[in-house]
Structures are given as structure tokens and as C-alpha cells.
């Protein structure tokens, strides 16, 4: 079973369109979106509607949960000015978590999708966190595999337990990378008969990078009331 996971599009329609072309070639069995469809760019309505049109199961990111709330932050206030009522209502209806139950090594295992963490949608789960903290999170969440976004920096960590390994995967960002690589990023989690939670390398995660026209996305920002620093962040992946 191949599961494609993407998040943090941040209203970047050129990135989303290129992702769809890439993921169509990957031919996953399922696609899930881990939130933050809006913010920082000019296409919140278009991005949300493309995801809705494909009926992709989606959870709520911190930017999605804040639509409609008065804010002095330019990204949120701009989104509130241009977002359609039905798009806002859709975003506010999204769940905080998505949980799958899979069979691995003849046992039922839990796979949890979150935006930030199972505790908060704006918690940064970074690659340098201690194993003990990640283990506490996954135990609390009753998750054998936990996939998240929010940091815009991809990684895959295997945490040793008394019974084997648990896995934490940050899937990176589709439309606003912050790891120095301007290409969009998503992850493909593959669970099959060779998957083995007793092994550190028993879960397959592939990070897929794809080119997109980030310059057109940056120019769209510059032609709006959004700050040019948002455009420069796309050009420098920072």
C-alpha cells in the first residue's frame, strides 16, 4: 500500500498543480493532505477547491484553523479578505487528526496523521528532538507511525522501544520549503508484507522533490499587498 502525503501548500497554486502531475506518476493507492492549505500567497480559494475537487482526505493546519479570526498578521488578514465563504467553512470543518489502522506483521498497527503534533497543530516536530520526547508523543497518541508537517523540513526518524521501533515522519512542504531546496516536497509511505516494526529500516518512506514555477508564485506575491519577504522566501527556500 502506497500512501502519498503532502502538506503546507500555503496558497501556492503553481506548486499544487505540479504536485498533482508528479503524484499521478507515483500512482499511490491513497493521498492525504496534512493541512495548511492557505496563507502566504494569493490562491487560497483555488488551492482548496482543487483539493476538494479531487476529494482528498485533509486535516486542519494552524493556518486553516485560524481563517475568519481577526488578526494583525498580514498573511492571515489577507487570506480573510479574499477567501470565499464556502472555502472558509470547509477549512473550519476539517479534523485535527486522521488515524489509520493497518496490519503489519499480522498485528493491528496505528498510523496517525497530524499537522504539528498530536498535542498542538502548531508544535514544531524537528529532526533534532530527543528520542524520549518523540517516544512520549507517539505513546500518548497510541501511534506506531506518526506523520506530520508544519516545520517545512522533511525527515524520517526511527525510535527504538522495548518492543521494536516507532517511526516519526515529517513530510516537508509542498508550497513553502524551508530546507534550502526550492523544489516542492511530499512523502510516499509504503506499507507492505516486508514492513517490519522490529527493524529500524522496516518502514519505507520516500521523499519526492519536484520542480515547479516558483518564480511565478513569487511574482504573484510581489503583485499583491503581501510583503516581498514572502516572495524571497520561495526563491531561497527559507
C-alpha positions as MATLAB code, in Angstrom:
seq = 'XXXXXXXXXXXXXXXXXXXXXXXXXXXXXXXXXXXXXXXXXXXXXXXXXXXXXXXXXXXXXXXXXXXXXXXXXXXXXXXXXXXXXXXXXXXXXXXXXXXXXXXXXXXXXXXXXXXXXXXXXXXXXXXXXXXXXXXXXXXXXXXXXXXXXXXXXXXXXXXXXXXXXXXXXXXXXXXXXXXXXXXXXXXXXXXXXXXXXXXXXXXXXXXXXXXXXXXXXXXXXXXXXXXXXXXXXXXXXX';
ca = [
       0.000    0.000    0.000;
       1.455    3.325   -1.110;
       0.250    6.448    0.693;
       1.184    9.883   -0.658;
       1.279   12.611    1.990;
       1.553   16.343    1.385;
       1.065   19.493    3.428;
       1.877   23.175    3.796;
       0.760   24.262    0.346;
       0.179   27.773    1.638;
      -1.991   29.007   -1.220;
       0.736   28.217   -3.774;
      -1.276   27.062   -6.775;
       1.692   26.512   -9.178;
       3.245   24.143   -6.615;
      -0.029   22.253   -6.135;
      -0.556   21.816   -9.866;
       2.968   20.467  -10.291;
       2.439   18.144   -7.334;
      -0.631   16.651   -8.977;
       1.380   15.928  -12.111;
       4.113   14.295  -10.018;
       1.816   12.244   -7.799;
      -0.137   10.991  -10.799;
       3.126    9.401  -11.957;
       3.790    7.928   -8.491;
       0.401    6.156   -8.617;
      -0.237    5.912   -4.859;
      -3.178    3.938   -3.524;
      -4.218    6.811   -1.260;
      -3.473   10.536   -0.922;
      -3.794   12.554    2.282;
      -3.240   16.252    2.945;
      -1.852   17.206    6.358;
      -3.009   20.815    6.406;
      -2.041   24.444    5.923;
      -3.733   24.897    2.592;
      -3.783   28.699    2.981;
      -1.566   31.607    3.992;
       1.418   33.453    2.462;
       0.190   33.510   -1.152;
      -2.697   34.650   -3.333;
      -4.587   31.458   -4.275;
      -6.324   30.142   -1.133;
      -9.637   29.569   -2.913;
      -8.089   27.855   -5.919;
      -5.880   25.579   -3.790;
      -8.733   24.497   -1.535;
     -11.075   23.885   -4.444;
      -8.529   21.768   -6.341;
      -8.085   19.573   -3.271;
     -11.842   19.371   -2.717;
     -12.396   18.520   -6.388;
     -10.117   15.502   -6.020;
     -11.880   14.516   -2.771;
      -8.573   14.228   -0.919;
      -8.905   13.461    2.790;
      -7.494   16.518    4.562;
      -6.837   17.611    8.127;
      -6.579   21.076    9.621;
      -3.349   23.046    9.859;
      -2.817   26.015   12.143;
      -3.389   28.488    9.297;
      -6.573   26.686    8.251;
      -7.944   26.730   11.803;
      -7.390   30.499   12.024;
      -9.375   31.608    8.961;
     -12.067   34.112    9.793;
     -10.368   35.165   13.028;
      -9.349   38.815   13.265;
      -5.582   39.098   13.186;
      -2.918   41.746   12.746;
      -0.706   39.291   10.905;
      -0.601   40.280    7.239;
      -0.817   36.713    5.913;
      -3.949   35.889    7.903;
      -5.666   39.233    7.292;
      -5.007   38.994    3.541;
      -6.426   35.466    3.420;
      -9.515   36.628    5.306;
     -10.044   39.428    2.782;
     -10.108   37.167   -0.271;
     -11.339   33.799    0.965;
     -14.787   32.638   -0.133;
     -17.392   31.750    2.475;
     -17.677   28.123    1.367;
     -13.892   27.720    1.408;
     -13.697   29.167    4.920;
     -16.472   26.845    6.105;
     -14.706   23.849    4.563;
     -11.415   24.684    6.294;
     -13.100   25.143    9.655;
     -14.782   21.745    9.311;
     -11.532   19.789    8.921;
     -10.453   17.270   11.582;
      -7.323   17.752   13.687;
      -6.059   14.193   13.150;
      -6.537   11.299   10.746;
      -5.926    7.780   12.059;
      -5.469    4.611   10.012;
      -5.405    1.065   11.303;
      -3.115   -1.192    9.280;
      -1.946   -4.774    9.596;
       1.852   -5.082    9.886;
       3.413   -8.430   10.742;
      -0.066   -9.829   11.363;
      -0.767   -7.225   14.060;
      -3.032   -4.188   14.038;
      -0.927   -1.035   13.985;
      -1.923    2.619   14.221;
      -0.763    5.244   11.729;
      -1.548    8.818   12.793;
      -1.505   11.909   10.578;
      -1.260   15.306   12.297;
      -0.227   18.799   11.265;
       2.092   19.929   14.061;
       1.767   17.165   16.614;
      -0.943   15.185   18.355;
      -0.781   17.802   21.125;
      -0.949   21.044   19.132;
      -1.362   21.887   15.472;
       1.401   24.484   15.754;
       4.013   22.375   17.548;
       7.295   22.032   15.652;
       8.425   18.408   15.430;
      12.015   18.795   14.285;
      14.693   16.289   13.413;
      16.844   17.170   16.427;
      14.245   16.367   19.103;
      15.304   13.757   21.633;
      14.111   10.190   21.191;
      12.489   10.293   24.627;
      10.263   13.201   23.609;
       9.219   11.615   20.321;
       8.513    8.354   22.109;
       6.349   10.166   24.656;
       4.393   11.790   21.821;
       3.790    8.552   19.945;
       2.862    6.667   23.113;
       0.413    9.373   24.088;
      -1.066    9.282   20.580;
      -1.210    5.472   20.518;
       0.676    5.646   17.217;
       3.208    3.230   15.777;
       3.859    5.611   12.871;
       3.199    9.352   13.135;
       3.408   11.660   10.107;
       3.380   15.432   10.452;
       4.154   18.690    8.656;
       4.346   22.314    9.871;
       8.147   22.692   10.024;
       8.562   22.613    6.214;
      11.658   20.425    6.690;
      11.410   16.704    5.872;
      12.902   13.893    7.937;
      12.285   10.293    8.996;
      13.251    9.094   12.475;
      13.036    5.561   13.892;
      12.792    5.489   17.704;
      13.801    2.307   19.491;
      11.409    0.895   22.090;
      11.388   -2.252   24.183;
       9.146   -3.867   21.573;
      10.796   -2.639   18.375;
      10.648    0.738   16.659;
       8.241    3.591   16.252;
       8.532    5.989   13.337;
       8.085    9.755   13.094;
       7.985   11.279    9.612;
       7.893   14.976    8.787;
       6.762   15.211    5.183;
       8.157   18.659    4.358;
       6.314   21.398    2.494;
       4.651   21.407   -0.892;
       4.480   25.146   -1.433;
       6.879   26.819    1.001;
      10.018   24.710    1.598;
      12.423   25.894    4.286;
      15.264   23.416    3.848;
      17.252   25.268    1.187;
      15.707   23.308   -1.701;
      13.244   25.399   -3.724;
      11.501   22.319   -5.116;
       8.239   21.159   -3.608;
       8.347   18.133   -1.346;
       5.968   15.330   -0.431;
       6.377   11.851    1.010;
       5.281    8.377   -0.005;
       4.812    5.949    2.877;
       4.798    2.352    1.724;
       3.417   -0.409    3.925;
       3.525   -3.968    2.600;
       4.402   -7.532    3.539;
       8.058   -6.579    4.030;
       7.238   -3.818    6.537;
       8.713   -4.669    9.923;
       8.416   -2.602   13.090;
      11.061   -4.776   14.725;
      13.659   -3.265   12.376;
      14.988    0.295   12.284;
      14.665    0.260    8.495;
      11.418   -1.679    8.398;
       9.224    1.200    7.190;
       9.732    2.659    3.711;
       9.454    6.446    3.339;
      10.456    8.186    0.114;
      10.697   11.964   -0.074;
       9.879   13.155   -3.573;
      11.033   16.556   -4.799;
       9.513   18.133   -7.872;
      10.171   21.286   -9.848;
       7.540   23.974  -10.121;
       7.440   27.569  -11.323;
       8.321   29.191   -8.012;
       9.170   32.421   -9.823;
       5.545   32.872  -10.927;
       4.423   32.190   -7.351;
       6.932   34.761   -6.063;
       5.813   37.367   -8.599;
       2.185   36.870   -7.607;
       3.130   37.769   -4.054;
       5.013   40.870   -5.218;
       1.996   41.993   -7.212;
      -0.214   41.731   -4.122;
      -0.209   43.579   -0.794;
       1.727   40.737    0.815;
       5.324   41.572    1.824;
       8.091   40.862   -0.654;
       9.854   38.831    2.031;
       7.319   36.065    1.348;
       8.433   36.015   -2.301;
      12.103   35.931   -1.346;
      11.411   33.012    0.985;
      10.165   30.987   -2.001;
      13.208   31.897   -4.072;
      15.589   30.903   -1.282;
      13.591   28.095    0.350;
      13.972   29.663    3.775;
];
